[in-house]
Amino acid sequence: LFQECLSVYENSLPATHPDVISVLWALAGITYDQEKYDESSHMYRRLRDSLTRTSQTEDLATVCHNMGACYAKLSNFDAAEEALTQSLRMRTALYAEGDSRIAMTERWLHRVWQLKFGH
């Protein structure tokens, strides 16, 4: 149903339209919960591309974090590191030191490094 909705919206609305973004968020979350990380990372990339054209930095930081998590689950550690680093950069600019969102991204990045370098 969400996929059909996305098709209709994408044929009639710009990629930055809130309805398109909302459906992409839903599909990315659903596919992640279903452990379909390849599909989920694809949805998050599309969402990132849409949000990059808006001023929604906070949402973009979350999308990059979630992309990093998907890539880590797919053992694509270079892409995970890149996405998580991008998220961390945005989150440290947005939030105060010690914010839980920063800490969560730092934990994921540390986990990726452990998996990538075998420590």
Beta strands, then each sheet from edge to edge (+ up, - down):
end
